[in-house]
């Protein structure tokens, strides 16, 4: 239960004014899951559960059974029921990013909701009409943070490696004439891969989200998720809603910034989006279809990854096989038929002439 003006928590309050921004509120304007909120008597703190359809007291005014004071719902102190803190999230509470709080507070609370409170985020999304522009703005901020930090890390790592390799090259080329690697080539070789991955990340996620949303909606309908919907109600999990859910839950990707944990960011995002979808559908249709919606989102987000992981090895294998066949065909090609050249006749070797030794005659 949060203020609709600044998203400040309104639990355990005796008055009807937000202590953060001064905005007035009423208990009746918030909706809860039945039996998830306790309404405590302002005199003796005797708890009463909100058993109504909207989680309100039934009746709204009566005499306290403990202190016999006359109480009504608007004077009670609201506290989440033990063990149902997530279910006690007010249906009318907005997504923190859409409130009038400061930029950093909205960013922090929305990201925390995506990371550790995805159920509350799903119920908040279900309470309002689609806010695709706000969700895209939040997603852009998340991608901007990841992009800036990734670029800084890539430049820092590339610059460090360039200095190290340049220093070693200078030591080796002092008098032996060792070749010196050009600085621009060295800089590109060290920073290039990191820069490409950093810039390509937002583009990849921008394409990944609509594809995953479309697959999730198709699976949701194939599994019969709309079977519990009344005929006069609009479709529950539409393409726009699925995209919105993925955009709001993208705050889980900020885990990438945590050392030794960043590799689990994608898995965290899939789990968070599945829980958000489950809570969204549960708030719209009830608990009967939450499992189907969660699995539809999980499979929808895994489908593009499985497709990429399946196509890439096949493409690489085809290239390797084609290259091997080309080499094999070149090796087995018949040699051209050329008549062998006749062996040259050996040249005659001149025999050395016999030289008779002169015999000296006697005088």
Residue, then its C-alpha position, 0 to 999 in steps of 0.5 A: x500500500x503506497x501513496x499514489x503521489x510519491x509511492x511512500x509506504x502507507x502501512x501502520x498509519x493512523x491518519x489519512x495524510x501521506x507523511x512524505x508528500x502530504x497527499x490525502x488518501x482513503x483506505x477505500x481507494x486501495x484494493x487488496x487480495x482477500x484476507x491479506x490485510x489486517x485492519x487494527x482497531x485504533x484503540x486496542x489494536x485488535x486485528x480484523x481481516x479484510x474478507x471482502x471482495x476487494x480485501x476491505x472490512x465487511x461491514x465497514x463500521x462496527x463495534x470492536x469486540x475487544x474494547x467496545x469502541x465504535x470503529x470504521x475502516x477509515x480509522x483503522x491501522x492497516x498492516x499486511x497479514x503475516x506470511x502474505x506480505x506480497x499478496x497484500x500489495x494494493x491493486x491500485x498502487x502504481x508502478x514506482x516509475x510512474x509516480x511523481x517521486x524523484x528520478x533516482x527514487x523511481x529508478x531504484x524502487x522499480x528496479x528493486x521491485x523487478x529484482x526481489x518483488x516481481x509479484x508486487x510489480x505484476x499486480x501494479x501493472x494489472x491495476x492500470x491501463x497499458x503504459x508502454x511509453x513509460x515502460x520504454x522510457x524506463x527500459x531506455x534508462x536501464x540500457x543507458x546505464x548498462x551501455x555507459x558502464x560497459x563502454x567505460x569498462x571496455x575503454x579502461x580494459x583496452x587502454x590498460x592492455x594497450x599500455x602493457x603490450x606497448x611497454x613490452x614491445x618497447x623493451x623488445x625493440x630496443x636494439x634487436x630491431x623487433x617490429x613495433x605494433x602500430x598504436x591504432x591497430x593495438x587500440x582497435x584490437x583491445x577495445x574493438x570487441x568490448x565496444x561492439x558488444x556494448x553498443x550491440x547490447x541495446x540493439x539485441x534486447x530491442x529485437x529480443x523483447x518483441x519476439x519473446x512477447x509474441x511467442x509468449x502470447x501465442x503459447x498463452x493462447x495455445x495452452x488455453x489461458x483465456x479459457x477462464x476469461x468471461x466473454x465480455x472481458x478484453x483479452x488478458x495477455x495481449x502483445x502490448x501487455x507482454x511487451x510492457x511486462x518485459x520492459x518493466x522487468x528489465x531492471x533485473x539486468x542491472x545485476x550485470x553490474x555486480x561482480x561474480x553475479x552478472x552472468x546470472x542476469x539473463x536467468x534472473x530476468x526470465x524468472x522475474x518476468x515469469x513471476x510478474x506475468x503470473x501476478x498480472x494474470x492472477x490479478x485479472x483472472x484469478x489463480x487458475x491461470x497463473x501457471x500457464x502464464x508463467x510457463x508461456x513467458x518462460x518459453x517465450x523468452x527462451x525461444x529466441x535464445x534456443x533459435x540462435x543457439x540452434x542456428x549458429x552451430x548448424x551454420x558453422x557446421x555447414x561452412x566447415x563441411x563446405x570448406x572440407x568438401x572443396x579441399x577434398x575435391x581439389x586434392x582428388x582432381x586428376x593431374x593433366x596428361x602431359x607426355x614425359x620428356x625424353x631423357x637426354x643422351x649422355x655426352x661422350x666422355x673423352x678418354x685421356x690420351x696416353x703419354x709415353x714417357x721419354x726414355x733417356x738414351x745413354x751418352 
